Each structure stands twice: as C-alpha cells, then as structure tokens.
C-alpha cells in the first residue's frame, strides 16, 4: 500500500540529503512513528495504511522488530539519522512463510503467466512521514529495492492495492505511473472486515 500527498514546496526536504538503507535493530520506534503519522482516517486520494497503528503500540513495535530481523527487503529513508519513511517488502520465500496460502487465494487474471511467481519480491507497505509525503522519498526507496533485486537476479515485483471497502486511489495511481500490470484479485478478512485487494506485477 502506498501513500501519496502533495505538500507546500517551501516545506520540502532537500532530497539530496536523504539516505536509504536497510532497516536494522533499533529502527522499530522510528518506523512505528512514521506508520502512526499516516494512521487514522483513510483518505482515498492521499493514500493510507490499512492498520490503525495507534491501537496497539506493543504489538506493532514487536511486528516491526520481527520483520527487521527476518526480512532482507526492509528499507528506511533517513535524514540526519532520523527515519522519515520505510518500505516493508518480502522475498517470495518469506512472504509465503507469513502468508502460506496467498497464491492459492488469488483469482488470477486469465492472461497472467504464473511462471512469474517462480521468484519475486512483494512490496507490502510503503509509508512516508505525513508532512513529507509527495516529495519523491518513496521513489528513492523504490529505486533501492530494484537495485537490490537486480543484484540478486530477481526480476518480478508484486504489490497489493486495496479497492474495497475504501479504495486507495493514490496507490492505484502509483501502480499506473510505474507501469504495473493487473495480475488478479483476492479477498481477505481483517479484524472482522472483508477487504478486496487488486494484485499487480511488474518486470524490472
């Protein structure tokens, strides 16, 4: 899920000062702070994350600690050592470790070539601290993900975009901008609510 929001130019960060690196132990509080900054009312046009991170700080801090320890594709963007954004992504083996029936639960598009599922990275969550979304920080993280994928000889990216009950138009716009293709659709129940996700893929 991707967040996008325009802000005033005079408030923008100097993009050249931003560094992107892998998340490491101790980053979880900064990552959680970013997630909380965009958590709350779901705005279809600005983008949002599905979870309410304010609701259970201990759970979500432990969640981020676990992913930092186990994921190779968990990146943060920093400025002056302060975390201002992150992208939580999974290699196929790790994604299926956490969500083992993901492939079977998707209604795949008839034109989708399932051989693309042999190896991939799935971009699960991307968030930039609320006051600095829309400044290209997410794109910097995205570029680092692609760089690492190419070094590991992985050529396919997958991602999900929520379309019901609240459509994430910002995420859909990003998929179009980045030339993603529709792969399928799946339904998931989360905390008693049924969600509909579109699955997108892209070759790099």
Secondary structure, DSSP 8 states (H G I E B T S, - for coil): --------GGG---GGG-EEEE--TT-HHHHHHHHHHT-SS--TTT---SS-TTS-HHHHHHHHHHHHHH-SEEEEEEETTEEEEEEEEEEHHHHHHHSTTHHHH-EE-TT--GGGGGS-EEEEEEEE-GGGTTSSHHHHHHHHHHHHHHHTT--EEEEEEEEESS--HHHHHHHHHTT-EEEEEEEEEETTEEEEEEEEEEE-
